[in-house]
Amino acid sequence: MEELLEALEADPPEEFMDDVMLCRLVDPVVLSSGHVVDRTTALDDQGALRFTYCPFSREELKKDVYPCVGLHKRLTAWKLERLNKCVDVAKKLVGEELYDDAERAFACAEDLLADVRETTYVAVAKALADVQRASPRCPPERRVACWRRLARAASSDAERAALKRAAAAETARALEELADRGDAAAGRRVADAFVARFPPPFEDAAIADRVLRAYEATSADELWKLRRRVLATCDDEGAFLEREGLRGDEAELLGVASAPADAWELLEGAEWLVDAATTRCVATGFVGAARLRHGDLNPRPGQGWVLEVCFRAVALDDDAERNVVFSHLADGRGWEIRCGRTTGVGVVFATERSSNAFSEFAVDDDGADDREMCLEVWRHVLLVHNPVMETLTLAVDGRRLPPFHLDGAFLPCADHRPTIGRSPARRDCCFVGHVAFAAVTFDALLTDDAVDAAAARLAETRLRVLSAARDSLG
């Protein structure tokens, strides 16, 4: 048996090896010099040739590479043969209760399947999954991963739907097992694996409940984000809210059922710092119930960036710099949303060429410059950074202002965490009021028309929900 395992773990025949990277070929191509390498070795992510000269013959290369159709077919046949041997050996070892040795066979098979994209391997992948589930050493995370792999290789919508149902049943059993064991961290990993491959809508209320409970045991923030996604896709909103125990203001604050879908797409995958259900009055420089993240909310090079926040001022300092609503600004680096009595919503956004660069946009009810910012009124702010156009666009209460052109790349704040209701670096900067729906979204490049549409819809929904819940927020 040891010889069989060593044979499975051995390198493939020389013709299936990439001699530059010394690894197994996945998608072999021929260079203009006639030598064979893997496509990822020859080309970068943009499809450009990585070499000027052949690494073997040193002759100058043409820019094009050519697929090795015959070699690819032989490679596929070799992989199938070895995969079937892995499954046969693993099945025999599990039957003899030699689980440690079976793990070695599983590892060999998974290594081969990791670089597979064709539907050719579906049958052997299913057989491997059956053997793995028969092993008591197979953790729940791996059992769910088996279904993810099968879904990736599925050839039709009907097959994917059947796999999703089977995966949901497997995931529900795994989550129940881990919940009984009290392993919340493993349960969350299983839930994440399932949601990543099989996102809402969930056809079965039981799997939705199991996944939500796994999120509830590890992260209240992530629980609310997933609740929004489930509610936005479920057929019976009332039944879902009842199962989640959400009534009255708390159900209203979920705020998804009445929101236009195209507006919510903007915030898919947003990094939430606080939602409406955790809004509290700021009295001592921090939001009492806000669940702050330790992550980096700075704009990322080359990616679009969208910030959203709602606030209601109870009192305002004459110095706008002290009325910090939402901030990741310190030492002249980062960004900040603030509120001035006469200047309205202020935006600070530092760049490499203008470390003190900021622009403040006056906002009031009738457009007159001599009006003060109204207190006890909810405001909605949407801020959009477009790195391609090098612009910053602000929309307040659904109204978009002209884009502000930036001078240079964004200068990130790296040494402090983002904060709500106070400055990350100054203790004397404290916003007195309420903050809601504070979030940042990455990788969202929006046109002006898209900003107009999203700002209007989000503002309408957010402000209606918050106004209806005003009494409960104190």
N, C-alpha and C positions, 0 to 999 in steps of 0.2 A: 504493500500500500504506500509506503514511503517513496518508492521509486515512481509510482504513478503521480503522486503529488509533486515530486521534483520535476517530472516531465511537464506537468501543467504549468509550473512556475518558470520553466526555462524560456529563454529568448526565442522568438520566432526564427524561421529560416532567414538567411542573410538577405535574400531578395526582398523581404518584407521589412527591412530595417532602413531607417533614415541615417545615412552615414555622417551627416553633419551634426545632428542633435543626438545621435546614438539612441534612438527610441523607435518604437514600432510605427510604421506608416499608417495613416488614416485615410488620406486622400492623395495618392501619389501623382506627381506631375513631372514632366520632362523639361529640363532647362534647354535652351538653344544649343548648349554644348553637348547634349545627349545624355547627361547624367540625371538620375532620378532622385528627387527629394520629396518631402511632404509639402503640400500646398501652404501650410502655415509657416514652414521654414523658408519657402521661396518668396512669399508675398506678405506684406504688412496688412494692417487692418483696413487700409484704404485701397488695397489691391495693387500697390506699387511693388516692384521688384526690390528685394532687400539687398541684392548684390550687384555690383558693377562688373565684377569678374567672377568666373566660375571658381568655387572653392576647391575644385579638384584639378582642373586643367589650367586655371588662371587665364583662360581666354575671355575676351570681352563678351558680355551676354547681351542678347536682344531682350526687349522689355516683356515679351510674351512668354508664357509657359503653356504646356499642352498636357491634357489629361492622359493618363496611362490606362486606357480602358481594359486591356487584357490583364495587366497586373492587378488592377482593382478587382476584377472578377476572381482572380486566383486568391487575392487577399481575403475577399468575402467568404470564399469557400473554406479557406484555412480557419478563419475565425469561427465559422459555423461548426466545423469539425471539432475544434478545441472547446468551444462552448458546450457542445453536446457531451464531450468527455468530462468536462467540469461538472455538469449536471448529473451524469451517471455516477461519477465517483462520489459526489456529495450525497446523492441518494443512498448509496451503499453505506457510507460512513454514518449517516443519520440512522439508518436501519440497525447498524451495529452499535449505536449509542457512542460513537467516537466523535463527539461534538467539536472538540478542539481541532481535530484534523479536518472536519467538515468545514470549519471556518476558513481554513486555507483554500479549500476548493471554491468556497463562496467568493473569497477575495479575488481569486483568479478570474472567475466569471464576471464579477462586477467591473473589474479592470477592463475587460474586453467590451462590455456593454457600455462603458462610460463614453466611448468615442463613436458609438453607433447611432445612426440617424435613420437607417432604412427600415422599412416594414418587414424585411427579410427575417429579422430576428425576433418577431413577436412570439412565435410558437415556443422557441427555446427560452425566451424571457418569462413566459407564463410557467413553463416547467420549472425553471429556477425558483420562481416565486413560491410555487407549491412546496418545493423541497425546503426552502428557507422557513416557511411558516410551520413546517413539521418539526423543526428543531427548537427545543426549549431555550437554546442559547440565542435565538433570533430576537432582538429587542423590538418593541413596538415601532420605534422610529424606522427600522429597516423594513418592517412589514408594509408600512405606508409608502416608503420609498419605492418598493416594488411596483406599486400601482402607478406612481408618478412616471416610472420608466416605461411602463406599458402604455400609458396614455400618450407619451411622447411619440411612440412608434405606431399608434393606431392609424389605420388607413381610411376610416370613414367616420362620419358624425354618429352613426348608429353604434359603431364599436366604441367610440369615446363615451357615449352616454351609458352604455352597459358597463364599461370600466369605471365610470364615475359612481354608479350605483354600488358596484362591488367594493370600490375603494371607500365609499361612505360607510358601508357596513363594517369593513375591516377597521376603519378609523374609530368608529363608535365603540367597537369592542376594545381597541387599544386604549382609548381614553378612559373607558370605564375601569379597565384593569389598572391603569396608572393612578386614577383617582382613588381606588380602593387601597392602593399602595402608598398614597400620600406623596407621590412624586410629581409636584406641580411643574417643575422645570422641564421634565421629560414630556409631560402632557402638553406643555406649550410648544415644544419642538415638533411633536406629532401634529398638533393643530396647525402650526405654521406651514408644515410640509403639505398638508392637505389643502389649505386655503391657497397656497401658491400655485398648485397645479389645478385645483378644482374650485375656483372662486365662486361666490354667490352668483345666481340663486341656488339655494339648497333645496332639493326636492323633498327631502325628509326632515320633518321638524325635529326628530330625535338627533340627527347628526348636527343640525344647527345648534341645538341646545348643548350638546356635548362640547362642540368647538367653543361656543360662547363661554361656557363654564371654565374651560381651560384658559381662556384669555382673562376671565374674571379673577382666577386664582393667582395671576402673575402681574397683570397691568390693567389698572382701571382706565387709563388713557386709551390703550389699544382696544379694550372692551367697547368703549363708546364709538370708536372708529368703525369696528366691525358691526356693531349694532346699526349704524347708519347704512352700511353697505347691504346688510341683510334686509333692513326695512325698505330700502329703496327698490328691492327686487322681489319682495314677497307679495303674494296675492291677497292675503288676509292680514292687513296691517293691525286691526284690532286684536286678533288672536295672538299675533306676535307680541304686541305691547302687554297683553295680559299674561302671557307666559313669562315675560321678562319682569313682571311685577311693576311696570311703569304706568303710573296714573297721574292725572292732573297736570300740574306744572312740569313735572319731570318728564312725562311723555311729550308734552308740548315742546320742551326744550330740546328734545331729540331732533326736531326740526327738519326732518327729511321728507316726510310723506307729502307735504304741500310745496316742496321746492322743485322748480323746473330742473329736469335731469341735466340739460346742457350746462347749467350754471354749476352744478355739483361736480361735473367732470373736471372742472378746473382744479379742484382741490383733492383729486384722487391721489392718495399717497402722501398727503400733507403731513408735516411734522407738527402735531398739535402740542401747544403748551398748556392751554386751558380752554375748556369749552363752556357753554352757558351753564351747565349744571354745577360748575365749580366756582362760579362768579361770586365774589364777596367784596364788601366794602374795604378799601384800603385805608387804614388809620395809622399804621406804624411803619410804613415803607415796604410792605410786602403783602402779597395776596394770601390770605390765611389758608385757603383750601386749594390753591392752585397747585397742580402737579407739574412742577418744572422738570424739564429734561436736562441732561448733562451733555446733550449733543451739540454739534456745530451747526448753527442756522445761518451762517454767512453765505452769500451768493458764491457759486462755484464757477471757475473759469469756463467760459463757453456755454454755460447752461442758463436758460431762462430762470427767473426767480420771481415768485409771487408771495406777497405778505397780505394777510387779512387780519383785522382786529376791529372789535366794536368796543366803545367805551361810553360811559355816562359820568360826567363830572359833577361832583357834589359841591366842591369848592375849588377855586383856582388861585394859585399864587400869581402875583403881578409879573414875576419873572418866568417866562415860558420854559426856560431850561429846567425849572424845578418840577414841572408838570409832566413827568415821564410816564407814558402809557405803556409802551412796548419797546424794549431796547436791547441791543447787543453792541453798545458803543462804549469805548474806554480808550483813554490815551490817544485820542484823535484818530481812532480806527473803528470801523464798523458802521452800524446804522441805528437809527432811533426814530420813533414816532412820539411826538409830544403835542401838547395842547396849550395854546396861548389865549389869554383873555381877549385880546384885540387882534391877534394874528391868525387865530384859528388853528387848523391842523398844521403842525410843523414836521418836516422831514429832514433828518440829518443823514448824509450818505458820503462817507469819506472815500477819496480816490487817491491814486499814487501821486498825481500831480497837484492835487489840492487837498492837503490833509485836513483843512478846516472847511472844506466845501459843504455847503448845505443850502437848501432852498425851503422857504416857508410859504405855505399857500393859505391865504386868508379865506375863511369860509364863514358865512353867516346866513341868516334866513332869507334876506332880501337882496343880498349882493352889495349892500352899502358898507363902505370901509369903516364907518364910525360906530358900527354895532358891535357889541361885545358877544363873545361866545355864550350861548344860552346854557344855563346849568340844568341839571335834572332831565336832560334830553339825550337819548341814545344816538350815537353817531356811528356810521359804518365807514371803514377805511380800507381801500384796496390799493396796494402799491406794487407796480410791475417793473422789473428791471429787464431790459432787453440788451444783452451783451453784443448782439450783432449790430444794432443801430446805435449802441452806446447811449441809451435813453433811459430815463426814469419817469414813469407815468403814474400819477396819483388820481384816484377817484374817491370822492367823499360823498356818502349818501347816494351812490349810484351815478354821480355826475363826474365825468372825466375832465381833467384839466389838460392843457397842452403839455406835451412831453418836455421834460427838462433834459438837456443834453449834457452828458458828463464829460469831464476832462480827465481821461485816463481810466485805467482798470480799477476795479473796486479794491479797497484796502481792508482786509478782514481783521476782525478783532479775535485774537487767538487765546488770550490769557484770561478771559472772563466768560462766565456763562450768561446766556440770554436771561432777561428778567422781565417781569410784568409789574407795573405800578411803581417802579423805582429804577434808578440808574445802577448798572453793574459796578460802577466805580465810585459813585458819590452818594454818601448816606443822607445828604441833605436834600436830595431830589426825590420827592414822594408825591405821587398822584393820589388825590382823595376822590374816590368815586368807585365805579365798577368797571371791570374789564371782562369781555366775553369773546368767544370764538377767535382766540389768538392762535394763528397758525402760519407756517411757512411752507411753500411748495417749491420743489426743485424741478428743473428740466421741463419748464413750461414756457415756450416761446409764443407770445401772443401778439396778434396784430391789433391795431387801434380798434377795429370793429369788434374783435373778440373781447377786448377789454370793456368796451361799451356794453356789450350784451351781458357779460358775466357780472360786471359791477352792478348793473341795474337789477338783475334777477337776485343776486346774492343779497344786496342791500334791502330789497323789498321783503325777502323772506326773513332775514336776520332781524330787521327792525320790528317786523310784525310779531315775531316770536318773543323778542325781548320786551316789547311793550306789553304784550299779554301777560308776561310773567313778572312784571315790575313789582307787584306787591310781595311776591315770594322772595325776591332778592333783597328786600330790606332797604 
